[in-house]
Amino acid sequence: MPTRDVHATTASALTALTALLAAGLALAAPAGATAKVSAPTPPKFLSAAELPPHPSATWTADRVKDGVPEELKFCLGAALPGYDSRYRAFRTDLDASARQLTIVAGSDAKAKALATRLNKEIRSCPTRIEGSDPEIEAELKDYGTLPVEEGAHVYGLHTETSYGATDISLLSVGRDGHTVTVVDWGQLGGFAGAPVAAFKKTTTTAVNKLY
């Protein structure tokens, strides 16, 4: 074989080997080296306008924060360790206030188990309230389920002290896939003054709005 043919063959082989090595390096490179992976979309929260209308006050929404609102820790705190959660608080210039808590679980199955546990904690909360303070009587009403996404459940919780102070809360637990949300509304008074129908609408909106 002529010398120039040997040189040409060697050059062609080196070119082919270089191309193969380059292709192999490209395949072995981590995905993050060429493109950034988008962060998961966080769940959305209610706006002030989506809460049950107050007859004589305007709702104001705080910014979304990490953690669990103090108002929910007594009834629900035992079910929440180990989960990252965020919440938004709502207030009026009178006695009404509200909160929305969201927890993103690692899977649909974990979120389903968490929702089941939260419902259980709400149902047992009156007994724990009375056990923690003999001066308080607590009563729970079950307002049933809502057909939204993977479902939601609504409750009313009334407390009365021995000196006559009364508070009413509406709570709901809803789930959309791997995310659970809890909505809590409260003010002074009893069951008769609770806006149950409007709160059910707010809960449906909260679950639908997550994603």
C-alpha positions in Angstrom: 0.0 0.0 0.0 1.4 3.4 -0.9 2.6 5.6 2.1 0.0 8.3 1.4 -2.9 5.7 1.6 -1.6 4.4 5.0 -1.6 8.0 6.3 -5.1 8.6 4.9 -6.4 5.4 6.5 -4.9 6.3 9.8 -6.3 9.8 9.8 -9.8 8.5 8.9 -9.6 6.0 11.8 -8.6 8.7 14.2 -11.4 10.9 13.1 -13.9 8.1 13.6 -12.5 7.3 17.0 -12.7 11.0 18.1 -16.3 11.2 16.9 -17.2 8.0 18.9 -15.5 9.3 22.0 -17.3 12.6 21.7 -20.7 10.9 21.4 -19.9 8.7 24.4 -19.0 11.7 26.5 -22.2 13.4 25.5 -24.3 10.4 26.5 -22.5 10.0 29.8 -22.9 13.7 30.7 -25.5 14.4 33.5 -28.7 16.0 32.2 -28.1 19.1 34.4 -24.9 19.8 32.5 -26.8 20.7 29.3 -30.3 21.8 30.6 -31.8 22.8 33.9 -34.6 20.7 35.3 -37.7 22.7 36.1 -38.8 22.7 39.7 -42.2 21.2 40.5 -45.0 23.7 40.4 -46.1 24.5 43.9 -49.8 24.3 44.8 -51.8 27.5 44.6 -53.6 29.1 47.6 -57.0 30.7 48.0 -57.3 34.5 47.6 -59.2 36.6 50.1 -62.1 37.0 47.7 -62.6 33.2 47.7 -63.4 33.0 51.4 -67.0 32.9 52.8 -68.2 36.5 52.5 -68.3 38.4 55.8 -71.5 40.5 56.3 -69.6 43.5 57.7 -65.9 43.1 57.2 -63.4 42.6 54.4 -60.9 39.7 54.2 -57.2 40.4 53.9 -54.7 37.7 52.8 -51.2 37.4 54.3 -48.3 36.1 52.3 -47.7 32.4 52.1 -45.3 31.1 54.8 -43.6 27.8 55.6 -44.8 25.7 58.5 -48.1 25.1 60.2 -50.4 27.9 61.7 -50.6 27.9 65.4 -54.4 27.6 65.3 -54.2 24.1 63.7 -51.4 22.6 65.8 -53.5 21.4 68.6 -56.0 19.4 66.5 -53.7 18.4 63.7 -50.1 18.7 64.9 -49.6 15.0 65.7 -50.2 14.1 62.0 -47.9 16.6 60.4 -44.2 15.9 61.5 -42.1 14.8 58.6 -43.9 16.8 56.0 -43.0 20.1 54.4 -46.0 22.4 54.6 -46.9 26.0 53.7 -49.9 28.1 54.8 -51.7 31.4 54.2 -53.5 33.2 56.9 -56.6 35.4 56.3 -58.0 38.0 58.7 -60.7 40.7 59.1 -60.7 43.7 61.4 -63.4 42.0 63.4 -63.4 38.5 65.0 -63.3 36.3 61.9 -60.1 34.6 60.7 -59.1 31.8 58.4 -56.2 29.7 57.3 -55.2 27.4 54.4 -52.5 24.7 54.9 -51.0 22.7 52.1 -48.8 19.6 52.4 -47.1 18.0 49.3 -46.5 14.3 50.0 -44.1 12.0 48.1 -46.8 10.1 46.3 -50.6 9.8 45.9 -50.6 6.9 48.4 -48.8 8.9 51.1 -51.2 11.9 50.5 -54.2 9.6 50.8 -52.9 8.2 54.1 -52.2 11.7 55.4 -55.7 12.9 54.5 -57.2 9.9 56.3 -55.1 10.7 59.4 -56.0 14.3 59.4 -59.7 13.5 59.2 -59.2 11.1 62.2 -57.4 13.8 64.1 -60.3 16.3 63.5 -62.9 13.8 64.7 -61.0 13.1 67.9 -60.1 16.7 68.6 -63.2 17.5 70.8 -62.2 14.7 73.2 -58.7 16.1 73.4 -59.9 19.6 73.9 -62.1 18.6 76.9 -59.3 16.4 78.3 -56.9 19.3 78.2 -59.2 21.8 80.0 -62.2 20.7 82.1 -63.6 24.2 81.8 -64.2 23.7 78.0 -67.0 21.8 76.3 -66.4 20.8 72.7 -68.8 19.5 70.0 -68.1 18.3 66.4 -70.5 18.2 63.5 -69.8 16.3 60.3 -71.0 18.2 57.3 -70.1 15.4 54.9 -67.9 15.0 51.8 -67.5 17.0 48.6 -67.0 15.5 45.1 -63.9 17.5 44.2 -60.7 15.9 42.8 -59.9 13.0 45.2 -62.5 14.3 47.6 -62.9 16.6 50.6 -64.6 16.4 54.0 -66.1 19.3 56.0 -66.6 19.6 59.7 -67.8 22.1 62.3 -66.2 22.4 65.7 -67.8 24.4 68.5 -66.2 25.2 71.9 -67.7 26.8 75.0 -66.0 27.8 78.2 -67.5 27.6 81.7 -67.9 31.4 81.7 -69.8 31.4 78.5 -67.3 32.3 75.8 -68.1 30.4 72.5 -66.1 29.9 69.3 -67.1 28.1 66.1 -64.7 26.7 63.5 -65.3 25.1 60.1 -62.6 22.8 58.9 -62.1 20.8 55.8 -59.5 18.3 54.5 -59.2 17.9 50.7 -56.8 16.1 48.3 -55.6 16.5 44.7 -53.2 13.7 43.8 -50.1 13.9 46.0 -51.2 17.2 47.7 -53.4 17.6 50.8 -55.0 20.9 51.8 -56.7 21.9 55.1 -59.0 25.0 55.2 -60.0 26.5 58.6 -62.4 29.3 59.3 -63.4 30.6 62.7 -65.2 33.3 64.6 -67.0 33.9 67.9 -70.4 32.2 68.1 -72.1 28.9 67.5 -73.2 26.5 64.8 -76.2 28.7 63.9 -73.9 31.5 62.6 -71.5 29.3 60.6 -71.6 29.8 56.8 -71.5 26.1 56.0 -72.7 26.4 52.4 -70.2 29.2 51.6 -67.4 27.3 53.3 -68.1 24.2 51.2 -67.8 26.4 48.1 -64.5 27.7 49.5 -63.2 24.2 50.1 -64.2 23.1 46.6 -62.3 26.1 45.2 -59.3 25.4 47.3 -58.9 21.9 46.1 -59.6 22.7 42.5 -57.1 25.6 42.6 -54.1 23.5 43.9 -53.0 22.6 40.4 
